[in-house]
Amino acid sequence: MVVIVDADGDKVEADLVAGLLTCPDCLGELGPWGHSVQRELRQLVGEVWIRPRRSMCRSCKKSHVLLPDSTLLRRRDAVEVIGKALLMRAEGTSIAHIAAELGRLAETVRSWLRAFSAKLEAIREHFTRWACALEPLGEPIEPTGSPFSDALSAIGVASRAAVLRFGPRPQWSFLSLLSGGGLLSNTIFLYRTVPIV
């Protein structure tokens, strides 16, 4: 199981040692339990190497990988890169132009857009529920006339509501956090309750 956490590794380590992170399965206390495999994370400019922390629930004994909110499951590119591609596509930018702008292969960009488009309604519903939960008296999300743009609007409103409730974070981190990292995953993780940290 994967738990999305803050991108600040020192904060995550301190929270893990202090028992402040909870198991998504039983709500027990997570404790340190090694590290996952080191991997490259390509950002808008350059790349970084990350080695996600692993944790073990002290109650149910299940292990969890703690992925930073700058990432999505099974993606080599940072969530900010993928988010920019989604916004560019909503504005009508061609896949070739997006790929050139981001310095990625067209097939990589196409795979992101295909995965996002395959579950537009599920994404829109999921983030609309989060928007309502985080800001119950917020304005309704108006339809745009495009399922793709409707899904992005719901993401934007939910992220705004999360910022108002929990304070600022990097622009796309709530996209990862509120989807449990599963926004573009083949397996839909969107319906799992994700703890806000």
Helices and strands as residue ranges (DSSP letters): E 2-5, H 9-17, E 30-35, E 39-42, E 47-50, E 53-57, E 63-68, H 79-90, H 95-102, H 106-117, H 120-134, H 147-166, H 173-178
